[in-house]
């Protein structure tokens, strides 16, 4: 799996919901209290939200930088004429 595919999977809401469901089922199977299960699932979702935000912001920054470089390249080509 390449880096782009892996990052896309990490930013998938479906992935995080599936992870929470899996962990919740395991904790229930091991007779963990409902309060503890709620805390663990909250932590997982908080981490997922933070990770998605960070990756989205970095993608936005990269796109902005690429646009700026493209505009500078066009400006350089225009001034050379």
Backbone as a printed PyTorch tensor [residue, N CA C, xyz], in Angstrom:
tensor([[[  0.8600,  -1.1740,   0.0000],
         [  0.0000,   0.0000,   0.0000],
         [  0.9020,   1.2310,   0.0000]],

        [[  0.6540,   2.1430,  -0.9300],
         [  1.4760,   3.3440,  -0.9960],
         [  1.0170,   4.3810,   0.0410]],

        [[  1.8220,   5.4090,   0.2070],
         [  1.5720,   6.4200,   1.2460],
         [  0.2500,   7.1390,   1.0320]],

        [[ -0.0620,   7.4670,  -0.2060],
         [ -1.2980,   8.1980,  -0.4990],
         [ -2.5410,   7.3740,  -0.1470]],

        [[ -2.5170,   6.1000,  -0.4800],
         [ -3.6340,   5.2160,  -0.1510],
         [ -3.7800,   5.0770,   1.3550]],

        [[ -2.6670,   4.9310,   2.0470],
         [ -2.6840,   4.8080,   3.5000],
         [ -3.2530,   6.0660,   4.1490]],

        [[ -2.8390,   7.2260,   3.6930],
         [ -3.3560,   8.4840,   4.2470],
         [ -4.8430,   8.6450,   3.9550]],

        [[ -5.2670,   8.2190,   2.7760],
         [ -6.6950,   8.2910,   2.4280],
         [ -7.5120,   7.4040,   3.3590]],

        [[ -6.9870,   6.2350,   3.6710],
         [ -7.6890,   5.3310,   4.5990],
         [ -7.7860,   5.9550,   5.9880]],

        [[ -6.7010,   6.5850,   6.4500],
         [ -6.6980,   7.1980,   7.7810],
         [ -7.6690,   8.3650,   7.8880]],

        [[ -7.9550,   9.0090,   6.7860],
         [ -8.8760,  10.1490,   6.8290],
         [-10.3190,   9.7520,   6.5320]],

        [[-10.5590,   8.4700,   6.4060],
         [-11.9100,   7.9830,   6.1270],
         [-12.7310,   7.9070,   7.4110]],

        [[-13.8940,   8.5380,   7.4000],
         [-14.7970,   8.4460,   8.5560],
         [-15.2620,   7.0130,   8.7600]],

        [[-15.4440,   6.2940,   7.6750],
         [-15.8660,   4.8920,   7.7740],
         [-14.8350,   4.0640,   8.5370]],

        [[-13.5540,   4.3300,   8.2770],
         [-12.4930,   3.6170,   8.9890],
         [-12.5890,   3.8520,  10.4890]],

        [[-12.7610,   5.0980,  10.9010],
         [-12.7940,   5.4240,  12.3250],
         [-14.0330,   4.8520,  12.9990]],

        [[-15.1580,   4.8600,  12.3020],
         [-16.3740,   4.2630,  12.8620],
         [-16.1940,   2.7490,  12.9970]],

        [[-15.5890,   2.1260,  11.9890],
         [-15.3440,   0.6810,  12.0510],
         [-14.3780,   0.3470,  13.1930]],

        [[-13.3610,   1.1660,  13.3830],
         [-12.4020,   0.9510,  14.4720],
         [-13.0860,   1.0590,  15.8280]],

        [[-13.9230,   2.0750,  16.0010],
         [-14.6550,   2.2440,  17.2560],
         [-15.5840,   1.0610,  17.4890]],

        [[-16.2710,   0.6150,  16.4570],
         [-17.1820,  -0.5290,  16.5970],
         [-16.4130,  -1.7840,  16.9900]],

        [[-15.2680,  -1.9910,  16.3780],
         [-14.4470,  -3.1640,  16.6790],
         [-13.9480,  -3.1330,  18.1240]],

        [[-13.3980,  -1.9970,  18.5240],
         [-12.8750,  -1.8690,  19.8880],
         [-14.0100,  -1.9940,  20.9060]],

        [[-15.1330,  -1.3690,  20.6280],
         [-16.2850,  -1.4550,  21.5360],
         [-16.7520,  -2.8980,  21.7000]],

        [[-16.7950,  -3.6230,  20.5980],
         [-17.2080,  -5.0290,  20.6580],
         [-16.2290,  -5.8540,  21.4810]],

        [[-14.9390,  -5.6100,  21.2940],
         [-13.9370,  -6.3270,  22.0840],
         [-14.0730,  -6.0160,  23.5730]],

        [[-14.2280,  -4.7430,  23.8900],
         [-14.3500,  -4.3610,  25.2910],
         [-15.6120,  -4.9480,  25.9190]],

        [[-16.6830,  -4.9830,  25.1590],
         [-17.9210,  -5.5830,  25.6470],
         [-17.7290,  -7.0800,  25.8860]],

        [[-17.0350,  -7.7440,  24.9660],
         [-16.7860,  -9.1810,  25.0990],
         [-15.9660,  -9.4970,  26.3480]],

        [[-15.0950,  -8.5790,  26.7390],
         [-14.2700,  -8.7840,  27.9310],
         [-14.9010,  -8.1840,  29.1850]],

        [[-16.1850,  -7.8610,  29.0980],
         [-16.9840,  -7.3780,  30.2320],
         [-16.4120,  -6.1080,  30.8810]],

        [[-15.9560,  -5.1960,  30.0400],
         [-15.4850,  -3.8900,  30.5230],
         [-16.7200,  -3.0330,  30.7860]],

        [[-16.6590,  -2.1800,  31.7940],
         [-17.8240,  -1.3590,  32.1320],
         [-18.1840,  -0.4030,  30.9990]],

        [[-19.4650,  -0.0540,  30.9500],
         [-19.9420,   0.8410,  29.8860],
         [-19.2580,   2.2030,  29.9400]],

        [[-18.9840,   2.6930,  31.1410],
         [-18.2980,   3.9740,  31.2730],
         [-16.9090,   3.9420,  30.6760]],

        [[-16.1970,   2.8580,  30.8940],
         [-14.8560,   2.7190,  30.3240],
         [-14.9030,   2.5970,  28.8080]],

        [[-15.8870,   1.8670,  28.3140],
         [-16.0430,   1.7310,  26.8610],
         [-16.3080,   3.0990,  26.2380]],

        [[-17.1640,   3.8840,  26.8780],
         [-17.4620,   5.2270,  26.3610],
         [-16.2130,   6.0950,  26.3570]],

        [[-15.3900,   5.9750,  27.3850],
         [-14.1580,   6.7670,  27.4330],
         [-13.1910,   6.3520,  26.3310]],

        [[-13.0260,   5.0580,  26.1360],
         [-12.1010,   4.5760,  25.1040],
         [-12.5710,   4.9970,  23.7190]],

        [[-13.8520,   4.8390,  23.4340],
         [-14.3530,   5.2260,  22.1100],
         [-14.2490,   6.7380,  21.8970]],

        [[-14.4440,   7.5030,  22.9540],
         [-14.2920,   8.9640,  22.8440],
         [-12.8500,   9.3340,  22.5120]],

        [[-11.9030,   8.6600,  23.1360],
         [-10.4860,   8.9240,  22.8700],
         [-10.1400,   8.5710,  21.4350]],

        [[-10.6330,   7.4270,  20.9620],
         [-10.3590,   7.0230,  19.5750],
         [-10.9190,   8.0510,  18.5980]],

        [[-12.1480,   8.4840,  18.8080],
         [-12.7620,   9.4520,  17.8930],
         [-12.0700,  10.8140,  17.9670]],

        [[-11.6370,  11.2130,  19.1600],
         [-10.9100,  12.4810,  19.2920],
         [ -9.5920,  12.4060,  18.5180]],

        [[ -8.8820,  11.2990,  18.6560],
         [ -7.6230,  11.1300,  17.9300],
         [ -7.8740,  11.1330,  16.4270]],

        [[ -8.9080,  10.4240,  15.9860],
         [ -9.2340,  10.3830,  14.5630],
         [ -9.5640,  11.7610,  14.0160]],

        [[-10.3440,  12.5140,  14.7600],
         [-10.6970,  13.8760,  14.3210],
         [ -9.4640,  14.7600,  14.2100]],

        [[ -8.5840,  14.6590,  15.1910],
         [ -7.3540,  15.4560,  15.1670],
         [ -6.4670,  15.0630,  13.9960]],

        [[ -6.3320,  13.7740,  13.7630],
         [ -5.5070,  13.3030,  12.6590],
         [ -6.0560,  13.7640,  11.3160]],

        [[ -7.3680,  13.6370,  11.1340],
         [ -7.9940,  14.0780,   9.8860],
         [ -7.7740,  15.5740,   9.6810]],

        [[ -7.9480,  16.3610,  10.7460],
         [ -7.7380,  17.8080,  10.6470],
         [ -6.2930,  18.1170,  10.2350]],

        [[ -5.3380,  17.4630,  10.8790],
         [ -3.9290,  17.7460,  10.5740],
         [ -3.5820,  17.3780,   9.1360]],

        [[ -4.0700,  16.2370,   8.6690],
         [ -3.7770,  15.8290,   7.2970],
         [ -4.4620,  16.7370,   6.2840]],

        [[ -5.6810,  17.1640,   6.5830],
         [ -6.3900,  18.0710,   5.6780],
         [ -5.6810,  19.4240,   5.5980]],

        [[ -5.2290,  19.9290,   6.7370],
         [ -4.5050,  21.2020,   6.7390],
         [ -3.1820,  21.1000,   5.9850]],

        [[ -2.4750,  19.9970,   6.1470],
         [ -1.2070,  19.8520,   5.4220],
         [ -1.4560,  19.7470,   3.9180]],

        [[ -2.5340,  19.0610,   3.5220],
         [ -2.8710,  18.9730,   2.0980],
         [ -3.2250,  20.3490,   1.5370]],

        [[ -3.9380,  21.1440,   2.3260],
         [ -4.2900,  22.5030,   1.9130],
         [ -3.0370,  23.3600,   1.7650]],

        [[ -2.1160,  23.2280,   2.7040],
         [ -0.8610,  23.9920,   2.6310],
         [ -0.0400,  23.6090,   1.4110]],

        [[  0.0340,  22.3260,   1.1070],
         [  0.7770,  21.8650,  -0.0650],
         [  0.1360,  22.3980,  -1.3430]],

        [[ -1.1890,  22.3300,  -1.4230],
         [ -1.8830,  22.8380,  -2.6100],
         [ -1.6620,  24.3360,  -2.7780]],

        [[ -1.6910,  25.0670,  -1.6830],
         [ -1.4650,  26.5110,  -1.7290],
         [ -0.0450,  26.8170,  -2.2020]],

        [[  0.9110,  26.0740,  -1.6930],
         [  2.3040,  26.2710,  -2.0970],
         [  2.4830,  25.9430,  -3.5720]],

        [[  1.8660,  24.8780,  -4.0340],
         [  1.9620,  24.5140,  -5.4570],
         [  1.3240,  25.5750,  -6.3450]],

        [[  0.1870,  26.1420,  -5.9200],
         [ -0.4560,  27.2110,  -6.6880],
         [  0.4470,  28.4360,  -6.7620]],

        [[  1.0660,  28.7650,  -5.6390],
         [  1.9590,  29.9260,  -5.6020],
         [  3.1350,  29.7220,  -6.5490]],

        [[  3.7060,  28.5170,  -6.5570],
         [  4.8320,  28.2250,  -7.4470],
         [  4.3910,  28.2950,  -8.9060]],

        [[  3.1920,  27.7970,  -9.2050],
         [  2.6780,  27.8350, -10.5740],
         [  2.4680,  29.2750, -11.0330]],

        [[  1.9180,  30.1090, -10.1560],
         [  1.7040,  31.5200, -10.4900],
         [  3.0280,  32.2310, -10.7140]],

        [[  4.0310,  31.9190,  -9.9020],
         [  5.3460,  32.5330, -10.0810],
         [  5.9650,  32.1140, -11.3820]],

        [[  5.7800,  30.8420, -11.7600],
         [  6.3270,  30.3400, -13.0210],
         [  5.6650,  31.0310, -14.1940]],

        [[  4.3570,  31.2490, -14.1310],
         [  3.6380,  31.9450, -15.1890],
         [  4.1100,  33.3910, -15.2700]],

        [[  4.2800,  34.0380, -14.1260],
         [  4.7630,  35.4090, -14.1110],
         [  6.1570,  35.5130, -14.7110]],

        [[  7.0170,  34.5510, -14.4030],
         [  8.3710,  34.5500, -14.9670],
         [  8.3400,  34.3750, -16.4820]],

        [[  7.4640,  33.5080, -16.9900],
         [  7.3380,  33.2950, -18.4280],
         [  6.8080,  34.5410, -19.1180]],

        [[  5.8980,  35.2620, -18.4680],
         [  5.3050,  36.4500, -19.0480],
         [  6.3130,  37.5950, -19.1060]],

        [[  7.1220,  37.7470, -18.0970],
         [  8.0890,  38.8450, -18.0600],
         [  9.2670,  38.6030, -18.9840]],

        [[  9.5130,  37.3550, -19.3660],
         [ 10.6280,  37.0510, -20.2670],
         [ 10.3610,  37.4980, -21.6860]],

        [[  9.0950,  37.6850, -22.0420],
         [  8.7490,  38.0590, -23.4260],
         [  9.0210,  39.4550, -23.6580]]])
